[in-house]
Amino acid sequence: MKLVLCLATLVATTTCFSLSNPLLQLPLHSLDDPIPGDSPVEVCDVEEPQLLQIHTMTTSPNPPERGQNLTIDGFADLSKRVEEGAYVDVDVTYGYIKLIHTTYDLCDKASTISMECPLEKGPYKLQKQVAIPDQVPPGKYVVTARAYTKEDELITCLSAEVVFPPYGSID
Ligand SMILES: *[C@@H]1O[C@H](CO)[C@@H](O)[C@H](O)[C@H]1NC(C)=O
């Protein structure tokens, strides 16, 4: 689950902070499978084998709310050791606008949440809080994160769709 934690952290920070220089582009499409548990996150590219099998994931609150801490809990199994050189491609769309396409070093990101590469094969448990800023613009965000090993094997493809309501609205 540590990998998912990295990804979820990325997802929250990239979604919340990068709204400059949008490029017009259609969102990416792939086959998705829901993950058991109460969260907006799905496994994507399910037609491709993936090294991380996610058993459950829960986010609280679900859906995420601006100005609140988002707590992420989950369990997963990593079927193969992941070494330095692993990376994550992250795409964020806002409506039909592609906001972000960027690549992170997975092991660098892991170290910011006190994990270390290599990530050993085996079960992972996650609990992590992410603060969602008050200033997130209203609208629909789709975040897709694909993590790969150094040898370009797919570790996981995760996708989440979150809609932030207009400012001042009450659920
Ligand atoms: C979020 O968590 C931090 C650290 O635990 C805490 O200081 C802060 O008050 C929390 N914010 C909200 C809105 O609950």
The ligand as an SDF file (V2000), in Angstrom:
LIG
                    3D

 14 14  0  0  0  0  0  0  0  0999 V2000
   -5.6090   18.5250    9.5080 C   0  0  0  0  0  0  0  0  0  0  0  0
   -4.6020   17.8340   10.2110 O   0  0  0  0  0  0  0  0  0  0  0  0
   -3.6670   18.6650   10.8140 C   0  0  0  0  0  0  0  0  0  0  0  0
   -2.5580   17.7970   11.3810 C   0  0  0  0  0  0  0  0  0  0  0  0
   -3.0680   16.6640   12.0030 O   0  0  0  0  0  0  0  0  0  0  0  0
   -4.3790   19.4970   11.8910 C   0  0  0  0  0  0  0  0  0  0  0  0
   -3.4640   20.3600   12.5170 O   0  0  0  0  0  0  0  0  0  0  0  0
   -5.4830   20.3040   11.2260 C   0  0  0  0  0  0  0  0  0  0  0  0
   -6.2270   21.0020   12.2080 O   0  0  0  0  0  0  0  0  0  0  0  0
   -6.4080   19.4160   10.4370 C   0  0  0  0  0  0  0  0  0  0  0  0
   -7.3460   20.2260    9.6780 N   0  0  0  0  0  0  0  0  0  0  0  0
   -8.6590   20.0180    9.6650 C   0  0  0  0  0  0  0  0  0  0  0  0
   -9.4750   20.9400    8.8120 C   0  0  0  0  0  0  0  0  0  0  0  0
   -9.1980   19.1210   10.2950 O   0  0  0  0  0  0  0  0  0  0  0  0
  1  2  1  0
  1 10  1  0
  2  3  1  0
  3  4  1  0
  3  6  1  0
  4  5  1  0
  6  7  1  0
  6  8  1  0
  8  9  1  0
  8 10  1  0
 10 11  1  0
 11 12  1  0
 12 13  1  0
 12 14  2  0
M  END
$$$$
